[in-house]
């Protein structure tokens, strides 16, 4: 019986095999084309207001069937303690002021910011963030700047 190497033109040491690293797809759901889900049609909710006008509610129009509050209605302003918490939270969550260690005081919706800052950009950012909190009437700058 002849050795296989005697009959082959290429020796086994000359053959380079590359490993097969690609995953074999065995998921049967990928072979099937996915279809859009079916949602049966639904009739819109129709409401009639006090003037006899019919309106479509919930998703087809404005959907707002509640009467609008008059412009003279008093807005709910947060208490000073709640404003202080909101300003602290806003300063912590803003990337430009998260590193600052500031004291916040609030009296009648007027915010006072106290504490050391590194430069004028920090002061501007802190004042802007505190001023953007809903319910804040004014922000007073009592920040300590470097000498």
C-alpha positions in Angstrom: 0.0 0.0 0.0 1.4 3.4 -1.0 1.7 6.3 1.4 -0.6 9.2 0.6 2.3 11.6 0.5 3.9 9.7 -2.3 0.9 10.3 -4.6 0.1 13.9 -3.6 1.8 16.7 -5.4 1.5 19.0 -2.4 2.8 18.0 1.0 0.6 18.5 4.1 3.0 21.0 5.6 2.5 23.3 2.6 -1.2 23.6 3.0 -2.3 26.5 5.1 -5.7 26.2 6.7 -7.6 29.3 7.9 -9.8 28.9 10.9 -13.5 29.4 10.3 -14.5 32.1 12.8 -17.8 33.3 11.3 -20.9 32.2 13.4 -23.2 29.8 11.8 -26.7 31.1 11.6 -29.1 28.6 13.0 -32.0 30.8 14.0 -35.0 29.7 11.9 -36.9 33.0 12.4 -34.3 34.9 10.4 -35.2 32.9 7.3 -38.8 33.9 7.5 -39.8 37.4 6.4 -41.3 39.3 9.3 -44.7 40.8 8.7 -46.2 44.0 10.2 -48.5 43.3 13.2 -52.2 43.6 12.5 -54.2 46.0 14.6 -58.0 46.0 14.0 -59.5 49.4 13.4 -61.2 51.1 16.3 -63.8 53.8 16.2 -62.7 57.1 17.7 -64.3 58.4 21.0 -66.7 61.1 20.1 -67.8 63.7 22.7 -70.3 66.4 22.5 -69.7 69.6 24.5 -72.2 71.9 26.2 -72.7 73.9 22.9 -73.7 70.8 21.0 -70.4 70.6 19.1 -69.1 67.1 18.4 -65.4 66.5 18.8 -63.2 63.5 18.4 -61.1 62.7 21.5 -58.0 60.7 22.3 -55.5 60.6 19.5 -57.4 61.8 16.4 -57.6 65.5 17.2 -56.3 67.6 20.0 -58.1 65.2 22.4 -58.4 67.8 25.0 -62.0 67.8 26.1 -61.3 69.5 29.5 -62.1 73.2 29.7 -59.0 75.4 29.6 -58.1 77.3 32.7 -58.7 81.0 32.6 -55.7 83.2 32.1 -56.3 84.8 35.4 -55.9 81.5 37.3 -53.2 81.5 39.9 -50.2 79.3 39.0 -48.9 76.9 41.5 -45.5 78.2 42.6 -43.3 75.9 44.6 -42.4 76.8 48.1 -39.0 78.2 49.0 -37.9 74.8 50.3 -39.0 73.0 47.1 -37.3 75.7 45.0 -34.1 75.2 47.0 -34.2 71.5 46.3 -34.9 72.1 42.6 -32.0 74.5 42.2 -29.6 72.1 44.1 -30.8 69.3 41.8 -30.4 71.4 38.6 -26.9 72.4 39.6 -25.9 68.8 40.3 -27.3 67.5 37.1 -25.9 70.1 34.8 -22.4 69.1 33.5 -21.1 72.7 33.7 -21.9 73.1 37.4 -21.8 69.5 38.8 -18.3 70.0 40.2 -19.1 73.2 42.1 -19.9 73.1 45.8 -22.4 76.0 46.2 -24.8 76.9 48.9 -28.3 77.8 47.8 -30.7 80.0 49.8 -34.2 80.9 48.7 -36.5 83.5 50.1 -39.8 84.5 48.3 -38.6 82.8 45.1 -35.3 84.8 45.1 -32.3 82.5 45.0 -28.9 83.4 46.5 -25.9 81.4 45.3 -22.8 81.4 47.6 -19.5 79.5 47.4 -16.2 79.5 45.7 -15.8 79.3 42.0 -12.7 78.9 39.8 -13.5 81.4 37.0 -16.1 83.7 35.6 -17.5 80.9 33.3 -18.4 78.9 36.4 -20.3 81.9 37.8 -22.2 82.5 34.5 -23.1 78.8 34.3 -24.3 78.5 37.9 -26.4 81.7 37.6 -27.9 80.5 34.3 -28.8 77.1 35.6 -30.4 78.5 38.8 -32.3 81.1 36.7 -33.7 78.4 34.4 -35.5 76.6 37.3 -39.2 77.1 37.0 -40.5 79.4 39.8 -37.3 81.3 40.4 -38.0 85.0 40.2 -34.4 86.3 40.6 -30.9 85.0 41.2 -28.5 86.9 43.4 -24.8 86.4 42.8 -22.8 86.0 46.1 -20.2 83.7 44.6 -16.6 84.0 45.8 -14.1 84.6 42.9 -10.4 83.9 43.1 -8.1 86.8 43.9 
